[in-house]
């Protein structure tokens, strides 16, 4: 499964299409993919996906669909037909929604990897309590990951620190996609559960999603190459 996906997807969180394109053109499609999230997709729509594909990149469409099953099925069908490589939904939508998402993928002309977001890496135990979830972060993630597996999804989005506690309960070929990557343990900003690139790979992450450490660097390609050398 992993031989057709790059180990790193760069998060292009931009609301200016020209700046987004300028940044993407500084990156090599041979060693990274592009993650298009809510901000960029809201501004640019499907045309930015077409443009990124034309530059030779694989695309991770990060819209975290979370709605009634029928709506999510149709959204996943439409998204899949854009030729993307990875698509995500939110596991908190429940198993019926996850099954509907998978059905939408299966009906499309393309078959992206479908993964489920468990808990956002910006959430910690205090954040869970605020929304009425009183079990531990690891228990919540395990339950959501099992639900994704039972719905035949390909993997989950989670912090690398979560993988050790849940891996034995999930399929051997499950895909672990990790955001919240920082180049040092002290650079947290709005993320709570972070890891460095090498730590994440050692903990079991298959794909790293990296934004600001690369996109805000003076030389994004140089930083990317440095990370690739480190994790290889």
Secondary structure, 3 states (H helix, E strand, C coil): CHHHCCCEEEECCCCCHHHHHHHHCCCCCCCCEEEEEHHHHHHHCHHHHHHHHHCCCCEEEEEEECCCHHHHHHHHHHHHCCCCCEEEEEHHHCHHHHHHHHHHHHHCCCCCEEEEECCCCCCCHHHHHHCCCCCCHHHHHHHHHHHHHHCCCCEEECCHHHHHHHHHHCCCCCEEEECCECCCCCCCCCCCCCECHHHHHHHCCCEEEECHHHHCCCCHHHHHHHHHHHHC
